[in-house]
């Protein structure tokens, strides 16, 4: 039996945070970031251990989330499959580069970057809910230009996710909405992308010896439970209030992580 590298009371807190994070992943996308934030702020783990262990949990959530949205129909259209294929393929290279770059990032700088991303995502969510969120670009995934734009977007998302140990949906959902993808479809496509980002990023961190298997399992199980609950919530409840609360929390924790 693998021994947990942290004290039991702390693991209990992390498990609770993981469950809530799982709900956020399949409800509105930016949920997995709270696993990374918790590992950074509550544990003495190195930046590579934080990112590697977090990504190991996101492989399973991506699989379950993708299966859930396939079951509910969002991933059965030609558009959704094209989006998922191009975005996922381009994310793989970025995830490997991000995982490699993490080994050169000091823990303090890691916190600064993580805090900046948390605040940025929070600001985007609040802006969208308060002011509306008109697409900046009308993505046509069936055209060559649309595929090139989507591939570039996927590469950038892969680098950021691989570097910081945050799930693909954290960044992919807001980014896809910006280019005109409907919210529920964006969440569904981001689940597929997260499988590839997390899978290849985890491989990179495994080569560095930075994945803690026992902790990944302890957090992965409640995270999966939250993913299933979140998928049900996304189809039954208007998540606008939850989005506002999430945006406020992310904005609040951003400066704390950075400084």
C-alpha positions in Angstrom: 0.0 0.0 0.0 1.4 3.4 -1.0 2.0 5.8 1.9 0.6 9.3 1.6 3.3 12.0 1.7 1.1 14.3 3.8 -0.6 14.3 7.2 -4.1 12.8 7.4 -6.0 16.0 8.4 -4.4 17.8 5.4 -5.3 15.0 3.1 -9.0 15.2 4.3 -9.0 18.9 3.4 -7.5 18.3 0.0 -10.0 15.5 -0.7 -12.9 17.9 0.1 -11.4 20.6 -2.2 -10.9 18.0 -5.0 -14.6 17.0 -4.9 -15.7 20.6 -5.3 -13.1 21.1 -8.0 -14.5 18.1 -9.9 -18.0 19.7 -9.9 -16.5 22.9 -11.4 -14.7 21.0 -14.1 -17.9 19.6 -15.8 -20.2 22.5 -14.8 -18.3 25.5 -16.1 -14.7 24.3 -16.9 -12.5 26.2 -14.5 -12.6 23.9 -11.6 -9.5 21.8 -11.6 -7.3 24.8 -10.9 -8.4 24.6 -7.3 -6.6 21.3 -6.9 -3.4 22.9 -8.1 -4.0 26.0 -5.9 -4.6 23.8 -2.8 -1.4 21.7 -3.4 0.6 24.9 -3.8 -0.9 26.9 -0.8 -1.3 24.0 1.7 1.6 21.7 1.1 5.4 22.1 0.9 5.6 20.2 -2.4 7.8 21.5 -5.2 6.3 23.1 -8.3 7.1 20.0 -10.4 5.4 17.7 -7.8 2.4 19.9 -7.7 2.0 20.1 -11.4 2.8 16.4 -12.0 0.4 15.1 -9.3 -2.4 17.4 -10.4 -2.1 16.3 -14.0 -2.2 12.7 -13.0 -5.6 13.3 -11.5 -6.9 15.1 -14.6 -6.4 12.1 -16.9 -9.2 10.3 -15.2 -11.5 13.3 -15.0 -11.0 14.0 -18.7 -12.0 10.4 -19.5 -15.1 10.5 -17.3 -16.1 14.0 -18.4 -15.8 13.1 -22.1 -17.9 9.9 -21.6 -20.6 12.0 -19.8 -20.8 14.6 -22.6 -20.8 11.8 -25.2 -23.7 10.2 -23.4 -25.6 13.5 -23.3 -25.0 14.2 -27.0 -22.7 17.2 -27.1 -19.8 15.1 -28.4 -21.7 13.3 -31.1 -21.7 16.0 -33.8 -19.2 16.5 -36.6 -18.3 20.0 -35.3 -17.6 18.8 -31.8 -15.4 15.9 -33.0 -13.4 18.3 -35.4 -12.9 20.8 -32.5 -11.7 18.1 -30.2 -9.3 16.4 -32.6 -7.6 19.7 -33.7 -7.5 21.2 -30.3 -6.2 18.0 -28.6 -3.6 17.2 -31.2 -2.0 20.6 -31.0 -2.2 20.6 -27.2 0.0 17.6 -26.9 3.2 19.3 -28.1 2.5 22.3 -25.9 1.8 20.1 -22.8 5.2 18.4 -23.2 7.0 21.7 -23.7 5.2 23.1 -20.6 6.1 20.1 -18.4 9.7 20.4 -19.5 9.8 24.1 -18.8 8.4 23.6 -15.3 11.7 22.0 -14.1 13.4 25.4 -14.6 10.7 27.4 -12.7 11.4 28.2 -9.0 8.5 27.7 -6.6 8.0 31.4 -6.0 7.8 32.1 -9.8 5.4 29.2 -10.1 3.1 30.8 -7.5 3.4 34.1 -9.4 2.3 32.5 -12.7 -0.4 30.5 -11.1 -1.8 33.5 -9.3 -1.8 35.5 -12.5 -3.7 32.8 -14.3 -6.2 32.5 -11.5 -6.9 36.2 -11.5 -7.1 36.3 -15.3 -9.6 33.5 -15.5 -11.6 35.0 -12.6 -11.7 38.4 -14.4 -12.9 36.7 -17.7 -15.7 34.8 -15.9 -16.9 38.0 -14.1 -16.7 40.1 -17.2 -18.7 37.5 -19.2 -21.4 37.3 -16.5 -21.7 41.0 -15.8 -21.2 42.6 -19.2 -21.8 39.8 -21.7 -19.1 38.1 -23.7 -19.3 38.7 -27.4 -16.9 36.4 -29.4 -13.8 38.1 -30.7 -13.5 35.7 -33.6 -16.1 33.6 -35.4 -14.3 30.2 -35.6 -15.1 28.1 -38.6 -13.5 24.8 -37.7 -14.2 23.2 -41.2 -12.1 25.8 -43.0 -8.3 25.7 -43.2 -8.0 29.1 -41.5 -10.2 27.9 -38.7 -8.1 24.8 -38.1 -4.9 26.9 -38.1 -6.4 29.3 -35.5 -7.7 26.4 -33.4 -4.3 24.6 -33.6 -2.4 27.7 -32.4 -4.9 28.1 -29.6 -4.5 24.5 -28.6 -0.7 24.8 -28.5 -0.8 27.8 -26.3 -3.3 26.2 -23.9 -1.1 23.1 -23.8 2.0 25.0 -22.8 0.2 26.9 -20.1 -1.6 23.8 -18.7 1.5 21.7 -18.8 3.7 24.3 -17.1 1.3 25.1 -14.3 -0.4 21.8 -13.7 -3.9 23.1 -14.4 -6.5 21.1 -16.2 -7.3 21.9 -19.8 -10.8 23.1 -19.2 -9.5 25.9 -16.9 -8.2 27.8 -19.9 -9.9 26.0 -22.9 -13.5 26.8 -21.9 -13.0 30.7 -21.7 -10.8 30.5 -24.8 -13.3 28.6 -26.9 -16.1 30.9 -25.9 -14.0 33.8 -27.0 -13.8 32.3 -30.5 -17.6 31.7 -30.6 -18.0 28.1 -29.4 -21.3 27.7 -27.3 -20.7 27.3 -23.6 -21.9 23.7 -23.2 -20.0 22.5 -26.3 -16.8 24.3 -25.1 -17.0 22.4 -21.8 -17.5 19.1 -23.6 -14.6 19.6 -26.0 -12.4 20.7 -23.2 -12.9 17.4 -21.4 -11.5 15.5 -24.5 -8.6 17.9 -24.7 -7.8 17.5 -21.0 -7.2 13.8 -21.6 -4.3 14.5 -24.0 -2.9 17.5 -22.1 -2.9 15.7 -18.8 -1.7 12.4 -20.3 1.3 13.8 -22.0 2.1 16.3 -19.3 2.0 13.4 -16.7 4.4 11.4 -18.9 6.8 14.3 -18.8 6.6 14.7 -15.1 6.9 10.9 -14.5 10.3 11.1 -16.4 11.3 13.7 -13.8 10.1 11.6 -10.9 7.6 14.3 -9.9 4.3 12.4 -9.7 3.2 11.3 -6.3 0.9 8.2 -7.1 -0.6 7.8 -3.6 -1.6 11.5 -3.5 -2.9 11.4 -7.1 -5.2 8.5 -6.2 -6.4 10.1 -3.0 -7.4 13.2 -4.8 -8.4 11.6 -8.0 -11.3 9.5 -6.5 -13.3 12.5 -5.1 -12.4 14.6 -8.1 -14.1 11.9 -10.3 -17.1 12.0 -8.0 -17.4 15.7 -8.4 -17.1 15.5 -12.2 -20.2 13.2 -12.4 -22.1 15.6 -10.1 -21.0 18.6 -12.1 -22.2 17.1 -15.4 -25.6 16.6 -13.9 -25.7 20.1 -12.5 -24.7 21.6 -15.9 -27.8 20.1 -17.5 -30.3 21.0 -14.8 -29.2 24.2 -13.1 -28.4 27.7 -14.4 -24.8 28.0 -13.2 -24.6 31.8 -13.5 -24.5 32.4 -9.8 -21.8 29.7 -9.4 -19.8 31.3 -12.1 -19.8 34.7 -10.4 -18.8 33.1 -7.1 -16.0 31.2 -8.8 -14.8 34.4 -10.5 -14.7 36.3 -7.2 -12.8 33.5 -5.5 -10.2 33.2 -8.3 -9.6 37.0 -8.3 -9.2 36.9 -4.5 -6.7 34.0 -4.4 -4.6 35.3 -7.3 -2.7 37.9 -5.4 -2.3 35.5 -2.5 -0.6 32.9 -4.7 1.5 35.5 -6.4 2.8 37.2 -3.2 
